[in-house]
Amino acid sequence: MTLTRKYKHPVKPLLLLSLFAALLPGTGATAEIKFVRPDLDIPVRRGRGEQYKILKFVKDGDQVEFFEENGNWAKVRLQSGTEGWMIKRYLSAEKPPVEQLRELRAENEQLKTGNEKLTRDLKKMKELQQASSEELEKLQTSANEKLALGLSECNKIKDEYKASQEVNKIMWFLSGGCFSLVG
């Protein structure tokens, strides 16, 4: 008994042959580069496998609690409390770029607000420093004038003291001379 198979559709062997040729490495077939779309819905299933019922869908960036992994599957709990299994390659410890961008923008706004406050504070400090400098300059000028006046008075008193000392010497000399004449 000879087993020969006759194809009703001659397209099937050609399709299989071209598919086989495309799958052989180094045959010149090139793979397309594709990216996972951020809005792709990923199913969370009742069990590990595509034969299990889909409980919910999660979107890119949704936060889930990760419990365990088994092969290509991960057991998770959604924020709604639903527990199920999903393909683990869709999980990442890093926040999604959209969330990172949102956080960075919020942080940037906080930094801008802080910078504006610091700029206002710096301007006030500079104004205060300028006013303080002017006040200090006035006080220093006044102190210098008072010091100069005090030194002038001191020198005047010193000169008067020296003059009075000279007068005292003369008075003592004359008093001594008078006592000698009287005596």
C-alpha positions as CSV (number, residue, x, y, z in Angstrom):
1,M,0.0,0.0,0.0
2,T,1.5,3.3,-1.1
3,L,0.7,6.4,0.7
4,T,0.4,9.3,-1.6
5,R,-1.4,12.4,-0.9
6,K,-3.0,14.4,-3.5
7,Y,-3.6,18.0,-2.7
8,K,-6.9,19.5,-3.8
9,H,-5.4,22.9,-3.6
10,P,-1.9,23.3,-5.1
11,V,-1.5,26.5,-3.1
12,K,-0.9,24.7,0.2
13,P,2.4,23.1,-0.7
14,L,3.7,26.5,-2.0
15,L,2.5,28.3,1.1
16,L,4.2,25.7,3.3
17,L,7.4,25.8,1.3
18,S,7.6,29.6,1.4
19,L,6.8,29.6,5.1
20,F,9.5,27.0,5.7
21,A,12.0,29.0,3.6
22,A,11.2,32.2,5.5
23,L,11.8,30.5,8.8
24,L,15.2,29.1,7.9
25,P,18.1,31.3,9.2
26,G,20.2,33.0,6.7
27,T,17.8,32.7,3.8
28,G,17.5,36.4,3.4
29,A,14.2,36.9,5.2
30,T,14.3,40.0,7.3
31,A,12.3,40.6,10.4
32,E,10.3,43.8,10.9
33,I,11.0,45.9,13.9
34,K,7.8,46.6,15.8
35,F,7.1,48.5,19.0
36,V,4.5,47.7,21.7
37,R,1.9,50.4,21.5
38,P,1.3,52.2,24.8
39,D,-2.4,51.9,24.5
40,L,-2.3,48.1,23.9
41,D,-4.7,46.2,26.2
42,I,-3.1,43.2,27.9
43,P,-5.5,40.5,29.2
44,V,-5.5,39.2,32.7
45,R,-6.7,35.6,32.7
46,R,-8.2,33.2,35.3
47,G,-5.3,30.8,34.8
48,R,-1.9,30.4,33.1
49,G,-2.6,30.1,29.5
50,E,-4.5,31.6,26.7
51,Q,-7.3,29.0,27.0
52,Y,-8.4,30.6,30.3
53,K,-11.1,33.2,30.5
54,I,-10.1,36.8,30.3
55,L,-11.1,38.6,33.6
56,K,-9.9,42.1,32.8
57,F,-7.6,44.1,30.6
58,V,-4.8,46.3,31.8
59,K,-3.3,49.2,29.9
60,D,0.3,50.3,29.6
61,G,1.3,52.0,32.8
62,D,-1.3,50.3,35.0
63,Q,0.1,49.4,38.5
64,V,-0.4,45.8,39.6
65,E,0.8,43.7,42.6
66,F,3.2,40.9,41.5
67,F,2.9,37.7,43.4
68,E,4.7,34.9,41.6
69,E,5.8,33.7,38.2
70,N,5.4,30.4,36.5
71,G,7.0,30.0,33.1
72,N,6.0,33.0,30.9
73,W,3.1,33.9,33.2
74,A,2.9,36.1,36.3
75,K,0.2,36.1,39.0
76,V,-0.9,39.7,39.7
77,R,-3.6,41.6,41.6
78,L,-5.1,44.6,39.9
79,Q,-5.9,47.8,41.8
80,S,-9.6,46.8,41.6
81,G,-8.7,43.7,43.6
82,T,-9.0,41.2,40.8
83,E,-6.4,38.5,40.8
84,G,-5.3,36.7,37.7
85,W,-2.5,35.7,35.4
86,M,-0.8,37.7,32.6
87,I,2.2,37.2,30.4
88,K,5.1,38.4,32.4
89,R,7.0,40.2,29.6
90,Y,4.5,43.0,29.9
91,L,5.6,43.7,33.5
92,S,8.4,46.0,34.4
93,A,9.8,47.3,37.7
94,E,10.3,50.7,36.1
95,K,7.4,53.1,35.8
96,P,6.3,53.6,32.3
97,P,7.8,56.6,30.4
98,V,4.5,58.4,30.4
99,E,4.4,58.3,34.2
100,Q,8.1,59.2,34.5
101,L,7.4,62.2,32.2
102,R,4.4,63.2,34.3
103,E,6.5,63.0,37.5
104,L,9.4,64.9,36.0
105,R,7.0,67.6,34.8
106,A,5.5,67.9,38.3
107,E,9.0,68.0,39.8
108,N,10.0,70.6,37.2
109,E,7.0,72.8,38.1
110,Q,7.9,72.5,41.8
111,L,11.5,73.4,41.0
112,K,10.3,76.4,38.9
113,T,8.1,77.6,41.8
114,G,11.0,77.1,44.2
115,N,13.3,78.9,41.9
116,E,10.9,81.9,41.5
117,K,10.6,82.1,45.3
118,L,14.3,82.0,45.8
119,T,14.7,84.6,43.1
120,R,12.2,86.9,44.9
121,D,14.0,86.2,48.2
122,L,17.3,87.0,46.7
123,K,16.0,90.3,45.3
124,K,14.6,91.2,48.7
125,M,18.0,90.2,50.3
126,K,19.9,92.4,47.8
127,E,17.5,95.3,48.5
128,L,18.0,94.8,52.2
129,Q,21.7,94.5,51.8
130,Q,21.7,97.7,49.8
131,A,19.7,99.5,52.4
132,S,21.9,98.1,55.2
133,S,25.0,99.2,53.3
134,E,23.7,102.7,52.9
135,E,22.6,102.8,56.6
136,L,26.0,101.4,57.6
137,E,27.8,104.0,55.4
138,K,25.8,106.8,57.1
139,L,26.6,105.4,60.6
140,Q,30.2,105.0,59.7
141,T,30.4,108.6,58.4
142,S,28.6,109.8,61.5
143,A,30.9,107.8,63.7
144,N,34.0,109.1,61.9
145,E,32.7,112.7,62.3
146,K,32.0,112.1,66.1
147,L,35.4,110.5,66.4
148,A,37.1,113.4,64.7
149,L,35.2,115.8,67.0
150,G,36.1,113.7,70.0
151,L,39.8,113.6,69.0
152,S,39.7,117.4,68.4
153,E,38.1,117.9,71.9
154,C,40.6,115.5,73.4
155,N,43.6,117.3,71.8
156,K,42.1,120.6,73.0
157,I,41.8,119.3,76.5
158,K,45.3,117.9,76.3
159,D,46.6,121.3,75.2
160,E,44.7,123.0,78.0
161,Y,46.1,120.4,80.5
162,K,49.6,121.0,79.3
163,A,49.0,124.8,79.5
164,S,47.6,124.4,83.1
165,Q,50.6,122.2,84.0
166,E,52.9,125.0,82.8
167,V,50.9,127.5,84.8
168,N,51.0,125.3,87.8
169,K,54.8,125.0,87.5
170,I,55.1,128.7,87.3
171,M,52.7,129.1,90.3
172,W,54.7,126.7,92.4
173,F,57.9,128.4,91.3
174,L,56.5,131.8,92.2
175,S,55.0,130.5,95.4
176,G,58.4,128.9,96.4
177,G,60.1,132.2,95.5
178,C,57.6,134.2,97.6
179,F,58.1,131.9,100.6
180,S,61.9,132.2,100.3
181,L,61.6,136.1,100.2
182,V,59.2,136.2,103.1
183,G,61.3,133.8,105.0
